[in-house]
Amino acid sequence: MFTPLYIACQDGHVKMVMVNRAIDNGATPLFTACFNGRLDVVRLLLARKDIHCNHPTKNGATPLLIASQEGHFEIVDALLQMNGIRVGRSDIYGNTPIDVARQHGHQKIVDVLIAAS
């Protein structure tokens, strides 16, 4: 069951976003905002000192991987500014953010990820 926080992240209600706790599948509000292309929410969450920008879901997908897969260039760029971001981290299937961006035809993201590696 999704909480109001998850719906706020999905729909971009920036003022409602206050924490980054995962649901059962490991998806955090940051992951959800990255998946849905909510740059405003992503920026708010990334500004927090306690944010874990590499937190994976149960299948190992990170916010960077999902933003790369979905083609959200500005979100990828924002995540790449984070200290400790792990560009080469793969999911349980062995896919990295570069792999999924390439598979989905997001060449601009592929290029920026390669430059950041």
N, C-alpha and C positions, 0 to 999 in steps of 0.2 A: 504494500500500500504506500502510495506517495504522500509525503507530508506537504504542508503549505510551502515549506522551504524549497523542496524540489520543484514544485510548480512555479514558484517565484523565479528560480534559476532558469527553468525552461522558457518562461514567458518574458524574462528580462525585467522583473520587478526589483530593481537595484536596492531600494530601501529595505526590502524584506530580507535580503541576504546577509546573514550575520555569522554563520558557522560553516564548517566544511566536513561534516560527518558523513560517513559512508552508510548506504543501505545494504541489505543482505548480499547483493551481488558485488559489492565493493565500490560501486559508483558513488562518487562524492558530488556535492553541488558543483565543484569546479569541473569535474568530468562532464556533468550534465550541461553546464553552460557552454563548455567547449564543443560538445556534440551538437548543440542547437545553435551555435554561432552567435552567442550572446556576449559580444565583446565588452559591453558595459559591465556585465556581471563578472566576467573573467578579470577585468582590470581591478574591480573592487576586491575580489578575493585575493588576487596576487599582491595587493597592497598590504595584506595582513602579514604580520611577522610569524604567525604560527601555521601558515599554509604549507602543505606538503604537495608540491607541484608534480611529483613523480608517483603519487599514490596510485597503484594499479587496481583494476577490477579483478574479480576472481579469474578471468581469462588472461590477465596480465596486461590489458590495454591501459595505457596512461592517458592523461589529458592531451599530451602532445601527439600521441598516436591517433587519437580519435579526431582531433582538430585537423591533422594531416590527412586522414582518410576522407573527412567531410569537405575538405577544400577551403577551410577557413584561414586564409593567409594571414590576416591581421592578428588572429588569435595565436597562430603558430609563432608569429613574430614577437608577440607579447610574452609568450612562454619562453622563447629563446633568450629573453633578457633576464630570466631568473637565474640566480646563482645556483649551481648544482643540477640544472636541468640535464637529463640524461637522453641525449639525442639517439644513441644507439641501443636503448633498452628495447627488448623484444617482448612480444606477448607469448602465450604458451604455444602458439603455432609457429614461432620463430620470425614473425613479422616485426620489422622496425617501422618507425614513422616514415622513413625514406621509402621502404617497400610499399606501404599502403598508399602513400601519395603517388608513387609511380604507377601502381596498379589501377588507381582511379583517375589517372591522367592529369594530375595536378603538378605540372612541370615547374611552375614558379615556386611551389613549396619544396619540391625535390631539390631545386637549386639552392634555396636558402638553408635547407637542412644539411646538405653536403658542405656548404660553406661554414656552417656552425660545428661540423664534426671535427 
